């Protein structure tokens, strides 16, 4: 059981890199587009360093569909924290309802 948590930890790290690669540049709108693309690609490289092993290891414990849903839950969780703390956006009731929908996806993908 504890070994199945390793892919989840790798997915969390991967999604932190992914979120900064995709959205971190929004605080630097005056920076040249080519520069933010270059930095984003560099961050995406590190995302893949964690994402690929996470999926490889995770496939020993989860189906591909389960891995994808786990990844989406992590992605939305990381993005929510990022948008509130880094981008200074408000956490709205819509976020809460979106999370309820995602929890429904988790329920159904793991239902026997």
N, C-alpha and C positions, 0 to 999 in steps of 0.2 A: 504493500500500500504506500509506504513512504517513498519508494522508488518512483511511483507514478506521479509524485509531486514535482520531481525534477523537471519534466517537460513544462509543467505549468510555470515554474519559476523562470525558466528560459523564455517562455512566451511573454511573461511580464516584462523582463528586461528588453526583449525584442520590441515590444509595443511601446516602451518608453522611447527608444531610439526612433521608431517609426513615427510616433506622434510629433517629436521635435523635428524630424525630417520633413514631415508634411505640413506642419502648422507653426513651427517655431519662428519661421521667417515673417509671420504676420506682424510681429513687433518691429520689424525692420523694413518698412515699406519704402523707405527712401534708398535702400541699398539696391544696387543694380541687380536685375533679374538673373543675369548669368552667374553672379556671385552667390546668390541664395540657392540657385540650382546646384552649383558645385558643392556647397556646404551640405545641401540636402542629400546629394548622392553619396557624399562621404558618410553621413549619418546612416543612410540606408544600407551601406556596406556593413556597418556594425549591426544593424537590424538583422540582416541575413546571417551573420555569424552566429546569432542566437536562434533565429527562426528555423533554419534548416535542421540543426541538431534537435531542437524542440520537437519538430514534426517527426523526425527519424526515431527519436526515443519514444515519443508519445504514441507512435503507431504500434508499439508493443503492448500498450494498455488500453488504447481507445481506437475506435473506428475513425476513418477520415472525417466523416460527418460530425462525430463527437468532438474531434480536435478542432474543426472549423467553428463550431458553436462555442467551445471553450475560448478560442482565440477571439471571437467577436465579443464575448462577455468581458474579457480582459481589455480588449481594445476600447470598448465604450467606457469602461471603468477608468482606465488610464486617461482617456480623452476628457472625461468629465472633471477629473481632478486637475488636469492640465489647463482646461479652459477656465476653471475657477481661480486657480492659484497663479498661473502664468499669464493668461490673457485677461484676467480680471473680469470675466463674464459672470453673470448671475446664474446660480443653479435654480432652475424653474421647476414648477410642478410637472411640466412636460417631460423633463428628464426623468422624474420619478415614474411616470406612466410608461415611458420608453423602457426603463429597467424592468418594469413588471412584464412587459411583452417579451423581453429577452429571457427573463426567468421562465416564462412559458415555453420558450424554445429549448431551454435547458431541460425542463421537465420532459418534454416530448422526445428529445433526442436520446435521453437516457432511460426512458420508459421501456421496460421489457415487453 
